[in-house]
């Protein structure tokens, strides 16, 4: 049976079409997914993302454990900042990609993808035992808070204005402390604010390629915060911001060239495949023992000696047929890769895709064909992101 978010009833009342995503009954769209996409690009969209996981690591050795359990170096993170990273498995594949917030000297919040949360929690608990046995860290605790936490995202060029109005009750901002916190908040940083009596963990992060915020709250506060955002949207912005589902979130992240776990990132994908080789080299150079170090060293040695056999690239077409995940990519009749994500770009007006290609054919400007339902269509390798808002 699928789980429901604390906003499920509100989503249903808004006419959401639901889909099973990562074991959750999630809004796919509320009306037109194209309209929702354009709202985020042109104004703002409001998302229920309460399916995402939240795992807290606390204790005097929390930073040491983070360095041991994940690939990146978390002990050098500044308090109040966020970091994108990956968790690798024993074979060097990507177990998940996560955002991590440093809440204090001895506290971190890890946000795994919804469907991967149980796997990530199990991996962290297993690595906790290994870290203690190896003497890498001892005084820390891993706590899964996913079932107690809701997440609402406000994304788009007007997202800051909407949040300011939600705090002040109108667009006439009264310069209270929380307004200054919102205005001064940097990309990939977080703070605490209060919105209509609700305490919010506010991060300037997102998955759309636009400026935006992610608001973490207790489950019990989710409806109140959502209703506040929507009522301010109606009263102050004539309803220009739309509730948005996962369909538009996917098209937005694809235009921004952001990978999706299960498509671009899997346990069969190494960090070198996905373009995260810098994370590996940084870990090998700057960290002591960490989970998977020996495997990462072997992969790094192979990369240095032979290069990465395949690369994640962007593809673009001037035609009308969109490539979908699983479609083969060819050069001169020989298959040289596979599409991982693809669809028509609402913003650009033509098909775009992400694909893994043999490194020899991964240079921008390379002409390729894609097999779409038994017919070949012309695409070319391009730089990503496909769309850059300039917000960050």
C-alpha positions as CSV (number, residue, x, y, z in Angstrom):
1,X,0.0,0.0,0.0
2,X,1.4,3.4,-1.0
3,X,2.0,6.1,1.7
4,X,0.2,9.4,1.7
5,X,1.8,12.8,2.5
6,X,0.2,15.1,5.2
7,X,-1.1,17.2,2.3
8,X,-2.9,14.3,0.5
9,X,-6.4,15.5,1.3
10,X,-5.6,19.0,0.1
11,X,-4.0,17.7,-3.0
12,X,-7.1,15.6,-3.8
13,X,-9.3,18.7,-3.2
14,X,-7.2,20.6,-5.7
15,X,-7.9,18.0,-8.3
16,X,-4.5,16.3,-8.3
17,X,-3.9,13.3,-10.5
18,X,-1.9,10.9,-8.4
19,X,0.8,8.4,-9.2
20,X,2.9,5.9,-7.2
21,X,6.3,7.4,-6.9
22,X,8.8,5.7,-4.6
23,X,6.0,4.0,-2.7
24,X,4.2,7.3,-2.2
25,X,0.8,8.5,-3.6
26,X,2.1,11.7,-5.1
27,X,0.5,14.5,-7.3
28,X,1.6,14.0,-10.9
29,X,-0.2,17.2,-11.9
30,X,-3.1,19.3,-10.8
31,X,-4.2,20.5,-14.2
32,X,-1.9,21.1,-17.2
33,X,1.7,20.0,-16.6
34,X,2.7,22.4,-19.3
35,X,1.1,25.3,-17.4
36,X,2.7,24.2,-14.2
37,X,6.1,24.0,-15.9
38,X,5.7,27.5,-17.3
39,X,4.5,28.9,-14.0
40,X,7.8,27.9,-12.4
41,X,9.9,29.4,-15.2
42,X,7.9,32.6,-15.4
43,X,6.5,33.2,-11.9
44,X,6.5,30.4,-9.2
45,X,5.2,26.9,-8.4
46,X,4.4,25.3,-5.1
47,X,5.2,21.6,-4.6
48,X,4.4,19.0,-2.1
49,X,7.6,17.0,-1.7
50,X,6.9,15.4,1.6
51,X,7.8,12.0,0.2
52,X,11.5,12.9,0.5
53,X,13.5,11.4,3.3
54,X,15.1,13.2,6.3
55,X,17.9,11.5,8.3
56,X,19.6,13.3,11.2
57,X,23.1,12.5,12.3
58,X,24.1,14.0,15.7
59,X,26.9,13.7,18.2
60,X,30.5,14.8,18.9
61,X,31.7,12.5,16.1
62,X,28.9,13.3,13.6
63,X,31.3,15.0,11.2
64,X,33.8,12.1,11.4
65,X,31.0,9.6,10.7
66,X,29.7,11.7,7.7
67,X,33.2,11.7,6.2
68,X,33.4,7.9,6.7
69,X,29.9,7.0,5.4
70,X,29.5,9.3,2.4
71,X,31.8,10.2,-0.5
72,X,32.3,13.9,0.0
73,X,34.1,15.6,2.8
74,X,31.6,16.9,5.3
75,X,33.8,17.9,8.2
76,X,34.9,21.1,6.4
77,X,31.3,22.2,5.7
78,X,30.3,25.5,7.4
79,X,27.3,25.6,9.6
80,X,24.3,26.9,7.8
81,X,25.4,25.5,4.4
82,X,24.2,22.7,2.2
83,X,26.1,20.2,0.0
84,X,25.2,17.9,-2.9
85,X,26.8,14.5,-2.7
86,X,26.4,10.8,-3.3
87,X,26.4,7.6,-1.2
88,X,28.3,4.7,-2.9
89,X,27.8,1.0,-2.4
90,X,30.4,-1.6,-1.8
91,X,30.9,-2.1,-5.6
92,X,31.3,1.6,-6.3
93,X,27.8,2.1,-7.7
94,X,25.7,5.1,-6.6
95,X,23.3,4.1,-3.8
96,X,21.7,7.6,-3.8
97,X,22.3,11.2,-4.4
98,X,21.5,13.4,-1.4
99,X,21.5,17.0,-0.2
100,X,23.1,17.4,3.3
101,X,22.7,20.4,5.6
102,X,25.1,21.2,8.4
103,X,22.9,22.2,11.3
104,X,25.7,22.7,13.8
105,X,29.2,21.5,14.8
106,X,27.7,18.2,15.8
107,X,24.6,17.9,13.6
108,X,23.7,17.1,10.0
109,X,20.5,16.6,8.1
110,X,20.7,14.2,5.1
111,X,17.8,14.3,2.5
112,X,17.7,11.1,0.4
113,X,15.3,10.4,-2.4
114,X,11.9,9.0,-1.4
115,X,12.2,5.5,-2.8
116,X,15.8,5.2,-1.6
117,X,15.2,6.3,2.0
118,X,14.9,2.8,3.5
119,X,18.1,1.7,1.7
120,X,20.0,4.8,2.7
121,X,18.9,4.4,6.4
122,X,20.0,0.8,6.4
123,X,23.3,1.7,4.8
124,X,24.0,4.4,7.3
125,X,23.1,2.1,10.2
126,X,25.5,-0.6,8.8
127,X,28.2,1.9,8.3
128,X,27.7,3.2,11.8
129,X,28.7,-0.2,13.1
130,X,31.7,-0.4,10.7
131,X,32.8,3.1,11.6
132,X,32.8,2.3,15.3
133,X,34.6,-1.0,14.7
134,X,37.3,0.7,12.7
135,X,37.7,3.5,15.2
136,X,36.7,6.2,12.6
137,X,33.9,7.5,14.8
138,X,32.2,6.5,18.1
139,X,30.0,9.3,19.6
140,X,27.1,9.8,17.1
141,X,23.6,8.8,16.4
142,X,21.7,8.2,13.1
143,X,18.0,8.9,13.4
144,X,15.4,8.5,10.6
145,X,12.9,11.4,10.9
146,X,11.2,10.9,7.5
147,X,7.8,9.9,8.9
148,X,7.7,13.0,11.0
149,X,8.7,15.7,8.5
150,X,6.9,17.4,5.6
151,X,8.5,19.3,2.8
152,X,7.0,22.1,0.6
153,X,9.0,23.7,-2.2
154,X,8.4,27.2,-3.6
155,X,10.3,27.5,-6.9
156,X,10.6,30.2,-9.5
157,X,11.7,33.8,-10.0
158,X,9.0,35.1,-7.8
159,X,9.5,32.6,-5.0
160,X,11.3,35.1,-2.7
161,X,8.4,37.6,-3.1
162,X,5.9,34.9,-2.2
163,X,7.8,33.9,0.9
164,X,8.2,37.5,2.1
165,X,4.5,38.1,1.6
166,X,3.7,34.9,3.5
167,X,5.8,36.1,6.5
168,X,4.4,39.6,6.5
169,X,0.9,38.9,5.5
170,X,1.1,41.1,2.4
171,X,3.6,42.4,-0.2
172,X,4.1,45.4,2.0
173,X,7.1,43.9,3.9
174,X,7.6,45.4,7.3
175,X,11.3,44.6,7.4
176,X,11.0,42.1,10.3
177,X,13.9,39.9,11.0
178,X,12.6,36.9,9.1
179,X,12.3,39.0,5.9
180,X,16.0,39.9,6.2
181,X,16.8,36.3,6.7
182,X,15.0,35.4,3.4
183,X,16.6,38.2,1.4
184,X,20.1,37.5,2.7
185,X,19.9,33.7,2.3
186,X,22.5,32.4,-0.2
187,X,22.1,29.6,-2.6
188,X,22.7,26.2,-0.9
189,X,22.3,27.7,2.6
190,X,19.6,27.5,5.2
191,X,18.0,29.4,8.1
192,X,15.0,29.2,10.5
193,X,12.0,31.5,9.9
194,X,8.4,31.6,11.2
195,X,5.5,31.8,8.8
196,X,2.1,32.5,10.3
197,X,3.1,30.9,13.6
198,X,4.8,27.8,11.9
199,X,8.5,27.3,12.5
200,X,10.2,26.5,9.2
201,X,13.6,25.1,8.3
202,X,14.2,27.2,5.2
203,X,16.8,26.2,2.5
204,X,17.6,28.0,-0.7
205,X,17.8,24.8,-2.7
206,X,15.7,23.1,-5.4
207,X,15.5,20.8,-8.4
208,X,14.2,23.1,-11.1
209,X,17.0,25.3,-12.3
210,X,15.3,28.4,-10.9
211,X,15.7,30.4,-7.7
212,X,13.7,28.7,-5.0
213,X,13.2,27.5,-1.5
214,X,12.5,24.2,0.3
215,X,10.6,24.5,3.5
216,X,10.9,21.6,6.1
217,X,8.2,21.5,8.7
218,X,6.6,19.1,11.1
219,X,3.8,17.0,9.6
220,X,1.3,18.7,11.9
221,X,2.2,22.1,10.4
222,X,2.1,21.1,6.7
223,X,-1.6,22.0,6.0
224,X,-1.3,25.4,7.8
225,X,1.9,26.3,5.9
226,X,0.4,25.2,2.5
227,X,-2.8,27.1,3.1
228,X,-0.9,30.2,4.1
229,X,1.2,30.1,0.9
230,X,-1.8,29.5,-1.3
231,X,-4.0,32.2,0.4
232,X,-1.2,34.8,0.0
233,X,-0.8,33.7,-3.6
234,X,-4.5,34.4,-4.3
235,X,-4.7,37.6,-2.3
236,X,-1.4,39.2,-3.3
237,X,-0.5,37.6,-6.7
238,X,-3.9,36.8,-8.2
239,X,-3.1,33.1,-8.1
240,X,-0.2,33.4,-10.5
241,X,1.8,30.7,-8.6
242,X,0.4,27.2,-9.3
243,X,0.5,24.0,-7.3
244,X,2.8,21.7,-9.2
245,X,3.2,18.0,-9.5
246,X,6.0,15.6,-10.3
247,X,5.5,15.8,-14.1
248,X,6.5,19.4,-14.2
249,X,9.3,18.8,-11.7
250,X,10.7,16.2,-14.0
251,X,10.6,18.4,-17.1
252,X,12.1,21.3,-15.1
253,X,15.0,19.3,-13.7
254,X,15.7,17.9,-17.2
255,X,16.0,21.3,-18.7
256,X,18.4,22.2,-15.9
257,X,20.5,19.1,-16.7
258,X,20.0,17.6,-13.2
259,X,20.2,13.8,-12.8
260,X,17.3,11.7,-11.6
261,X,18.0,8.6,-9.4
262,X,16.8,5.5,-11.2
263,X,17.5,7.1,-14.6
264,X,20.9,8.8,-14.7
265,X,22.0,7.5,-11.4
266,X,21.8,3.8,-10.4
267,X,23.9,1.2,-8.6
268,X,25.3,0.3,-12.0
269,X,26.5,3.9,-12.4
270,X,29.9,4.9,-10.9
271,X,30.7,8.4,-9.9
272,X,33.1,8.6,-12.8
273,X,30.3,7.7,-15.3
274,X,28.0,10.5,-13.8
275,X,30.7,13.2,-13.9
276,X,31.5,13.1,-10.2
277,X,35.1,12.1,-10.6
278,X,36.1,15.2,-8.7
279,X,34.3,14.0,-5.6
280,X,36.3,10.8,-5.7
281,X,39.6,12.5,-6.2
282,X,38.9,14.9,-3.5
283,X,38.0,12.1,-1.1
284,X,41.1,10.1,-1.9
285,X,43.3,13.1,-1.4
286,X,41.8,14.7,1.6
287,X,40.1,12.0,3.7
288,X,41.4,9.1,5.7
289,X,39.6,5.8,5.7
290,X,36.1,5.9,4.3
291,X,33.5,3.4,3.1
292,X,34.5,2.1,-0.3
293,X,37.9,3.8,-0.4
294,X,39.6,0.7,-1.9
295,X,37.0,0.5,-4.6
296,X,37.2,4.2,-5.4
297,X,41.0,4.0,-5.6
298,X,40.7,1.2,-8.2
299,X,38.2,3.1,-10.2
300,X,40.3,6.2,-10.0
301,X,43.4,4.4,-11.1
302,X,41.5,2.9,-14.1
303,X,40.2,6.4,-15.0
304,X,43.7,7.9,-14.8
305,X,45.1,5.0,-17.0
306,X,42.4,4.5,-19.5
307,X,39.9,7.3,-19.1
308,X,36.2,6.9,-18.4
309,X,34.5,4.5,-20.9
310,X,31.2,6.4,-20.9
311,X,30.0,9.9,-20.1
312,X,26.6,11.4,-19.2
313,X,25.8,14.0,-21.9
314,X,23.0,16.2,-23.2
315,X,21.3,15.6,-26.6
316,X,19.2,18.0,-28.5
317,X,17.1,17.7,-31.7
318,X,15.7,20.2,-34.1
319,X,12.9,17.7,-35.0
320,X,9.7,17.0,-33.1
321,X,10.1,13.4,-31.9
322,X,11.3,13.0,-28.4
323,X,13.6,10.3,-27.3
324,X,12.6,8.3,-24.2
325,X,14.5,6.4,-21.6
326,X,16.0,3.2,-22.9
327,X,16.2,4.3,-26.6
328,X,19.5,3.4,-28.3
329,X,21.9,6.0,-29.6
330,X,23.9,5.3,-32.7
331,X,26.8,6.6,-34.9
332,X,27.1,5.2,-38.4
333,X,24.8,2.3,-37.5
334,X,26.8,1.3,-34.4
335,X,25.2,1.6,-31.0
336,X,27.2,3.9,-28.8
337,X,24.9,4.7,-25.9
338,X,21.4,4.8,-24.4
339,X,18.9,7.5,-23.4
340,X,18.3,7.9,-19.7
341,X,15.8,10.7,-19.8
342,X,14.1,12.6,-22.6
343,X,11.1,14.7,-23.6
344,X,10.1,17.8,-25.4
345,X,11.4,20.9,-23.7
346,X,8.5,23.3,-22.9
347,X,10.9,26.2,-22.5
348,X,13.1,25.6,-25.6
349,X,10.5,24.2,-27.9
350,X,12.3,21.1,-29.1
351,X,13.3,17.6,-27.8
352,X,16.1,17.3,-25.3
353,X,17.6,14.2,-23.6
354,X,20.3,13.0,-21.2
355,X,22.2,9.9,-22.3
356,X,25.2,7.8,-21.5
357,X,27.5,7.6,-24.5
358,X,30.9,6.0,-25.3
359,X,33.5,8.7,-24.4
360,X,34.8,8.7,-28.0
361,X,31.4,10.1,-29.1
362,X,30.6,12.4,-26.2
363,X,32.1,15.7,-27.4
364,X,29.6,18.5,-27.9
365,X,28.7,18.9,-31.6
366,X,28.8,15.1,-32.3
367,X,26.0,14.1,-34.6
368,X,24.1,10.9,-33.5
369,X,20.8,9.2,-34.3
370,X,18.3,7.8,-31.8
371,X,16.1,4.8,-32.4
372,X,12.5,5.9,-31.6
373,X,10.0,3.2,-32.3
374,X,12.1,1.6,-35.0
375,X,13.0,4.8,-36.8
376,X,16.2,6.9,-36.7
377,X,16.0,10.5,-35.7
378,X,18.9,13.0,-35.7
379,X,20.2,14.5,-32.5
380,X,23.4,16.2,-31.5
381,X,25.5,16.2,-28.4
382,X,25.2,19.5,-26.5
383,X,26.5,21.1,-23.3
384,X,24.2,21.0,-20.2
385,X,22.3,22.6,-18.7
386,X,20.0,23.0,-21.6
387,X,18.4,26.0,-19.9
388,X,20.1,28.4,-17.5
389,X,18.0,30.9,-15.6
390,X,21.0,32.7,-14.3
391,X,19.6,32.6,-10.8
392,X,22.7,31.0,-9.3
